[in-house]
Amino acid sequence: MSTTTESPTRRPATHPGERIAEWTDGRLGLYKLAKSNMRKIFPDHWSFMLGEVCLYSFTILILTGVYLTLFFHPSMNEVVYHGPYVPLQGVRMSDAYASTLHISFEVRGGLLIRQIHHWSALIFIAGMIVHMMRVFFTGGFRKPRELNWLFGWSLLFIGMFEGFTGYSLPDDLLSGTGIRFMEGAILSTPIVGTYLSFFLFGGQFPGHDFVPRFYSVHILLLPGIMAGLVAAHLILIFYHKHTQFPGAGKSEKNVVGTPLLPVYMAKAGGFFFIVFGVISAIAAVATINPIWTMGPYRPDQVSTGAQPDWYMGFSEGLIRVMPGWEIRAWGHTLVLGVFVPLMIFPLVMAAIAAYPFIESWLTHDKREHHILDRPRNRPVRTGFGVAWLTVYFTLLIGGGNDIIATHFHLSINAITWFVRVGFFVLPVAAYYATKRICLGLQRRDRDKVLHGRETGIIKRLPHGEFIEVHEPLSQQQLHVLTAHAQPRPIELGPAVDENGVARRSSPVAKIQAKMSEGFYGEGSNIPKPTAEEYEEITSGHGHH
Amino acid sequence: MKKLSARRRHPLAALVVLLFALAATGGLYAALAPAPKAQADDSAQSLAIDEGKRLYSVGCATCHGMNGQGSSDGPSLVGVGSAAVDFQVGTGRMPAQQPGAQIPKKKNIYSQGEIDQIAAYIASLGPGPSIPTKEEYSPAGADIAKGGELFRTNCSQCHNFVGKGGALTDGKFAPSLKGVDPKHIYEAMQTGPQNMPSFPDTTMPQDTKADIIAYLREVDSSSSKNPGGFTLGTLGPVPEGLFAWVFGLGTLLGIAVWMAARTTKAKKS
């Protein structure tokens, strides 16, 4: 039968490699997959490698984490320490803490692996923040990538809690203080607080349950979710194709760059080893979380300088700067000093998660975007981003107020008041300053397009006038400066229709129009030079 | 003599003889014992007090008053004891350069002899804790682990896990304990200088103070071992986070920029 002939033209595979490839293709369909993906194009820009930093540090976290699970005992059983670290010999501690000391001092390579694990965690989340900011400021979150933005945001949010649970596992005095902090936050929840706390800790704090529970969450639940999200994130990058910066030859319909195989794969693979190498080198020379100096957790002890790892620092800052207000009524206390920060904490995060949807709603922008924005061309968005970062970093200052006070010889109260005021004032100031800077840069771009680059050469004309020689930009440069679209704000339409009847527009539409005006109106954009202006100015009469 | 001889078997005779014997030995001792040394000590003490008062009038009296009674600028020194003087002057905190949230440590300009003289003068104003002897504050043979537990219970809430110091309200601070003389640590615990609470022997016996000193010497001195590499100050997660951003992510970003700048580019032809 003709339909089942086994393509007689194909010569049988002879080389062993070929045969292996044949075998796997027959079972996995690798040829088709490879054909469509091996030549996938990735544009080249340093900021596109930020996500890779995160991916690789996540990989390192899994590799080193597996090693640590081999030696860690997630148990709150009390033991007496008899290990090699003299200042703790004979001290009662939990098995979790003792096994962490064991990893640090007795397991071969244990301390190095612990430090690689912890340093990668800090770098992983720092990388995610920077990666997210790159995507934010360049508008990489716009259609069709809103869902991928949410995946990435979820990775950041879950990553923070993944880090927090890991920080809590050794049951040292620092992490115990962190858990106590969390317990306090849970307790401040009205009505259900005490129930939630008893549910989480299996009774009165600290109890015997939280380390084994956090362990399951830390090594199984959250990493599992994160691995899934990472996979989905990457699949969507392949599906959407990578965004690219504007430039000659780059359009919404193409991707200019290097193919996955062999170039990009070699670079990415090499970069993995560089990331691993840099983190290992840092872990080899710099101490992180020296739990042996902190002692075992006891609820009656505490140390100054007790902060969470940096990614939770903004929540620490919220609590530290919030005045200790309380409302007492009907025999109950509502601890606003803790509850308000607990509510603002997710809001800070949610603001950035929801942004793509808010922007597309306000601007009615439903088109697909594959060319990135230059941040200066979207002053309002760039201003929002900087304002968010300002809030975030102001709160980080609040979280580290004691260390800043001692090291800069300041009053901790003054820093706290600075953060209290700054929390409201600084983002607004940062927004306006950023917007002005963006507009200034847009004017400069416009000037460069129309008049060329200032060469710094002063020329004296025959009649005595001095002028600076401007050099026209190349076509490529002109393209970069003028490729962006400048959408018009949404119009509400005339107040009366053609029959002279007053038109009604909903309040939502009015808000939308107003916000859209804010985004794209005259105050937020410098009109880019038109072709006519360019023609007129470069047509040759006179000098400019 | 007959009278005496007749009463030699009186029941009280032995007692009388004993009294005579005691009087004789006592008198002889009083006459022959090497008493002058004790007297010389006394005069040296009073000399030290006099010298101390002179030093006090120059360096301290402006704020603490001519007789140590205190003024609006400085507290009364009656009853603070010689340990307080040895700590405050020995660490250079006193005489203070200027008033402020807290008087910081600075270079000590007095010799130990002069400090002892001022201490003697202050101690003469009223009883208070005296300068500890070397046996009292010596960390030799002390229990380091117990010292660590005591330190975490009583000290680390201001001084950090290993005595790196920390912030207090309104610009006050708990100083770092690194490189502080064990004697001064002992005296600080004993007297509670400035914003520090005092831990007298009734609440923290002398040997537990030595335990704490031994713990600090083990974890926070130039001879302490740092198995993890550079300590970054042992200040907790704040410097760690800063280090991760600046050196960790900073290095990786630098490498990313370098890699992206060295790419295979299609040749223009």
Interface residues (C-beta under 8 A of the other chain):
Chain A: D44 H45 W46 S47 F48 M49 L50 E52 V53 V86 P87 L88 Q89 G90 V91 S104 F105 L111 Q115 W119 L122 I123 A126 G127 V130 L173 L174 T258 V263 K267 G270 F271 I274 V275 V278 I279 I282 A284 V285 A286 T287 I288 N289 P290 W292 T293 M294 G295 R298 D300 Q301 V302 S303 T304 G305 A306 Q307 P308 D309 W310 Y311 G313 G399 G400 N401 D402 I403 A405 T406 H409 L410 S411 I412 N413 A414
Chain B: A101 I144 A145 K146 G147 G148 E149 R152 T153 S156 Q157 C158 H159 N160 F161 V162 K164 G165 G166 A167 L168 T169 D170 G171 F173 A174 Y215 E218 V219 N226 P227 G228 G229 F230 T231 L232 T234 L235 G236 P237 V238 P239 E240 G241 L242 F243 A244 W245 F247 G248 L249 T251 L252 L253 I255 A256 V257 M259 A260 A261 T263 T264
